[in-house]
Amino acid sequence: MKSIAGKTVLLTGASGGIGVFIARALAKEKATVICIARSQDKLDQIGAEVEFAGGKSITIPFDISKVEELPSLVQQVNEVAGAIDILINNAAIEKYRPFQNYSFKDIQSILVTNLMAGMELTRLILPSMLERNSGHIVNIASGSGKKGAPYNSIYSASKAGLIMWTDAVRQELTSTNVGITAVCPGYTKAGMFLKFGLPAPKLARVSEPKAVAIAVVEAIKQNKAEVMLDGVLTRLLFSNIQLFPEFGDAIYRWIGLTNLNLTCAENQMRAEKRLPN
């Protein structure tokens, strides 16, 4: 079992959603957490929490969607903290829409932030891990990457890509001591649907963000290939949809996921119309 104590962890999306809880969990393991997010104010807050919980925090405001600037981010991290032992690609954005209502900018921003940024960070950091024959990469994916979520198609595509890329790279790393894990949190109490006051689909398991963070830590320690926090029924669905895709479609309609996502899309588009230009 791997130890996280004293390790240097680069965590993207550290200031919101489950990122905050992952940072806290790493702090309890006595790690040095390099917190990456766009808002300095939020970073200051989570940085203080990491220090209070027993870890060491370094905060760097950075927009990881600027993938061409990621080499300078990695260089900055190496200068202030040394080699990166663990990379957690957590940052993601989610926009609900009927597909025809996405703009090209929407599609590009979701794919770049959710998939390409993690790939590029890994490409930049992995050589050092391989040279030291030690390290771990965690990609925060989603059940939406196992079965496409209607009205959330671009997010689904980004997470499917993340899962398949993780699977392929894991096979490349089997002869090394560098691990890579995909984590599918399922519905969490930090999820988008709660922002609109909507219930989760019936029969869906809703996880506490803290439980997701603990699962991430355990995945690193135990070098797990994949972690799914979805309930048993969802796991059974995912195990059958490759053979029976129409069955999966019907299940999504039955549990209310299709209508839930449509409502999220309508609410999100309505809210964006009220925002000033």
BELHU-V97485 format. One record per backbone hydrogen bond with DSSP energy under -1.0 kcal/mol. CO is the residue of the C=O (numbers start at 1). NH is the residue of the N-H. E is the energy in kcal/mol with one decimal. If there is no record, write none. Layout:
co = {CO | CO}
nh = {NH | NH}
e = {E | E}
This chain:
co = {4 | 7 | 8 | 8 | 9 | 10 | 11 | 16 | 18 | 19 | 20 | 21 | 22 | 23 | 24 | 26 | 27 | 30 | 31 | 32 | 33 | 34 | 35 | 36 | 37 | 39 | 40 | 41 | 42 | 43 | 44 | 45 | 46 | 47 | 48 | 49 | 50 | 56 | 58 | 60 | 63 | 65 | 66 | 67 | 69 | 70 | 71 | 72 | 73 | 74 | 75 | 76 | 77 | 78 | 85 | 86 | 87 | 88 | 88 | 89 | 98 | 99 | 103 | 104 | 105 | 106 | 107 | 108 | 109 | 110 | 111 | 111 | 112 | 115 | 116 | 117 | 118 | 119 | 120 | 121 | 122 | 125 | 126 | 127 | 128 | 129 | 135 | 136 | 137 | 138 | 139 | 142 | 143 | 143 | 149 | 151 | 152 | 153 | 154 | 155 | 156 | 157 | 158 | 159 | 160 | 161 | 162 | 163 | 164 | 165 | 166 | 167 | 168 | 169 | 173 | 179 | 181 | 182 | 183 | 184 | 187 | 188 | 192 | 193 | 194 | 201 | 207 | 208 | 209 | 210 | 211 | 212 | 213 | 214 | 215 | 216 | 217 | 218 | 219 | 221 | 225 | 227 | 231 | 232 | 233 | 234 | 235 | 237 | 237 | 240 | 244 | 245 | 246 | 247 | 248 | 249 | 250 | 251 | 252 | 252 | 255 | 256 | 257 | 258 | 259 | 260 | 261 | 262 | 263 | 264 | 265 | 266 | 267 | 268 | 269}
nh = {7 | 32 | 85 | 86 | 34 | 88 | 36 | 19 | 22 | 23 | 24 | 25 | 26 | 27 | 28 | 31 | 30 | 6 | 56 | 9 | 58 | 11 | 60 | 14 | 62 | 43 | 44 | 45 | 46 | 47 | 48 | 49 | 50 | 51 | 52 | 53 | 55 | 33 | 35 | 37 | 66 | 67 | 69 | 70 | 73 | 74 | 75 | 76 | 77 | 78 | 79 | 80 | 81 | 82 | 136 | 10 | 138 | 12 | 90 | 140 | 101 | 102 | 107 | 108 | 109 | 110 | 111 | 112 | 113 | 114 | 115 | 116 | 117 | 119 | 120 | 121 | 122 | 123 | 124 | 125 | 126 | 129 | 130 | 131 | 132 | 134 | 179 | 87 | 181 | 89 | 183 | 145 | 146 | 147 | 152 | 97 | 156 | 157 | 158 | 159 | 160 | 161 | 162 | 163 | 164 | 165 | 166 | 167 | 168 | 169 | 170 | 171 | 172 | 173 | 176 | 137 | 139 | 227 | 141 | 229 | 207 | 191 | 195 | 198 | 197 | 204 | 189 | 212 | 213 | 214 | 215 | 216 | 217 | 218 | 219 | 220 | 221 | 222 | 224 | 2 | 182 | 184 | 235 | 236 | 237 | 238 | 239 | 240 | 241 | 244 | 248 | 249 | 250 | 251 | 252 | 253 | 254 | 255 | 257 | 258 | 202 | 260 | 261 | 262 | 263 | 264 | 265 | 266 | 267 | 268 | 269 | 270 | 271 | 272 | 273}
e = {-2.3 | -3.0 | -1.9 | -2.1 | -3.7 | -3.0 | -2.6 | -1.6 | -2.4 | -2.3 | -2.0 | -2.3 | -2.4 | -2.0 | -1.8 | -1.7 | -1.9 | -2.6 | -2.2 | -3.2 | -2.3 | -2.7 | -2.6 | -2.2 | -2.4 | -2.0 | -2.6 | -1.6 | -2.3 | -2.7 | -1.9 | -1.7 | -2.3 | -2.1 | -2.3 | -2.0 | -2.4 | -3.3 | -2.5 | -1.0 | -1.9 | -1.8 | -2.2 | -1.4 | -1.3 | -2.5 | -2.2 | -2.3 | -2.5 | -2.6 | -2.0 | -1.9 | -2.7 | -1.4 | -1.7 | -3.0 | -3.0 | -2.1 | -1.3 | -2.3 | -2.5 | -1.8 | -2.1 | -2.7 | -2.6 | -2.3 | -2.2 | -2.6 | -2.3 | -2.6 | -1.7 | -2.2 | -2.7 | -2.1 | -2.7 | -2.7 | -2.2 | -2.6 | -2.0 | -2.0 | -3.1 | -1.4 | -2.8 | -2.2 | -1.8 | -2.1 | -2.2 | -2.4 | -2.5 | -2.9 | -2.5 | -1.9 | -1.7 | -2.0 | -1.7 | -1.9 | -2.2 | -2.4 | -2.4 | -2.3 | -2.5 | -2.2 | -1.7 | -2.3 | -2.5 | -2.5 | -2.3 | -2.3 | -2.2 | -2.7 | -2.5 | -1.3 | -1.2 | -1.4 | -2.2 | -2.0 | -3.2 | -2.5 | -2.7 | -2.7 | -3.3 | -1.9 | -1.1 | -2.4 | -1.6 | -1.8 | -1.7 | -1.6 | -2.2 | -2.2 | -2.0 | -2.0 | -2.1 | -2.5 | -2.1 | -1.8 | -2.3 | -2.5 | -1.9 | -3.0 | -1.7 | -3.5 | -2.0 | -2.4 | -2.1 | -2.6 | -1.8 | -1.4 | -1.8 | -2.1 | -1.4 | -2.0 | -2.3 | -2.2 | -2.3 | -2.0 | -2.5 | -2.7 | -1.5 | -1.1 | -1.7 | -2.3 | -2.7 | -1.9 | -2.3 | -2.3 | -2.4 | -2.5 | -2.7 | -2.8 | -2.6 | -2.1 | -2.4 | -2.2 | -1.5}
